[in-house]
């Protein structure tokens, strides 16, 4: 892994994006903005799942009411997603939002950009400039002929310059594309051209299955190169799955350990228990634990404990039975139908005495 790019640190409520701060996980409400009750409930679910920065669409004046309700309900920084009407950005700032996402090119003339920059500077609210392949300026498209990586970079830097013109530099940039190679190259080019923190994402990534693959490929590649300060895995799915996928990705890259890591074997002809079902059940039950444990689910008693000796705890099965082991050493033999309960009991024993292993 390359050394992480050192970017400007930008404060977003109680979180910091960039600098030496950990990579943060974002998601976005998909409930109707005017439905305060449903939006608050979803925000609470996302916070419980591990979301760290939450974005909400503010499509009209009535929707501004949502900001105060969210800030009262959760401790997450709230980002207002604004398009076209700069007055909504001004009202969101007055309502106490922690960050604003705009595209300065679609909110009108320079006086409107200045108005947003001025109020955000005065209130200490950062701005994310969100560029994507569908929002490029005609002159930039004419220059390159298509929404290529260079076009995305140029658009992001141009919009940043509009804010810089009014002495505003608390900026986060994103250059999203649904085409993974284009997205990756756009972020690489922008990372070389400026020191602003970067919000990584693959836009319109697709359904849960496709979206996770595309996001892992794009976001994961950049993170391994040291590029990126905050991430959103965009899915056509329950946004809680976005947060879970983001946590899994950061864990797989060894960039976050705020919960268990599950390792399991792919099964083979030696497997004598329902390993797939057991692994899926263990995965679900581990979601309520927030300690950085490595948990193994292996299909073969002969090789399982040895292959997974680096795991803190695990189980390995064979012919209707399973063994529970720690660091490769077998602790006891249990029946298959109680294997998951026994594994979770062993995890409880490991966590016993710690302040709080569950959230």
C-alpha positions, 0 to 999 in steps of 0.5 A: 500500500502506498503512503496516504496522500496528505490532504487539507483537513476539513471539519464537518461537525464532529468529524474531520475529513482529510489530514491524518484523520481516519477515512469516514463512511457516508450514506444518504437518506432515500426517504422523502425529504418532507417525511420527517418521521421516516427520515429520522427513523432511517437516520437512526438506523444508519447511525446504528449501522456505523454511518459517520456522515449523513447526507439528505436531499433538500429539494425545496424550502419545506424540506429544510425543516428536516435538518433540525429534526435530524440533528436532534435525533442523531449525533452524525454530521448532516450534509444538505444536498443542494441543486439549482436553488442557491437560496436553499443552501443559504437556508440550510446553513441558517438551519445549522447544517454541518456541510453543503454539497453543491455544484457551483456551476448550477446555482446561478451567477457569481453573486449567488456563488459568493452568497453561499461562500460567504455564509458558509465561511461565516458559519464554518460550514464546508462545501463538497463540490460534486462533479459527475459525468452528467454535469460537465460544462459544455466548454469542457465537454467540447474540449475533450469530446466526452466525459473523460477523466481529464474533463471531470478533473477540470470541472472540479478544479474550475468549481473550486476556483469559483469558491476560492475567488471569494476566499473559501477553501474548506472544500471537499471534491468528488469526481464520480462516474459510473464507469470505474476506470474513468472514476479511478483516473479522475481521482488520480489526476485530481489528487495530483493537482490539488490538496483538497480532501477527496470524497470517493464514490462510483455514481449510479453503481447499480443494484446491491450486487453490481454496486458493491463490485464496482465500488470495491473495484473503484474505491478500493483501488484508490484507497490502496494507492493512498487516495481518498478521505471519505467514501460512499458506496452508492447502491440501489438498495437500503442505505444501511447496506451501503454502510455495511459494505463500506465497513466491510471494504475498509476492513478488507483493506485493513484500514478500519477495525471497528468490528469483527472480521469474518474469515471462512473457507470456500467449502470442498468435498471434505465439508461435513456440516452446513458450512454455508448456512453456519457462516451466514448466520455467524455473519449476521450475529457478528453485526451486533459486536464492535470489538476488532476480533477475527472470527473463523468458520472453517469446514474441515476439522483436520485443517481448519484450526491450523489454517485459521490459527491467526483467528482469535476464535473460530469453529471448524466442522466435520460429520455433524460436529464442530470444534471451537478453537482459539488461535488454532487451539481446540477448546471443545467439541460441540454438536453441529446444531449448537455450533453457532451458539457455542461460538458466540458464547466463546466470543462473549467469554473473550469480550467478558471484562471489556467495557462494552463489546456490543452496540 
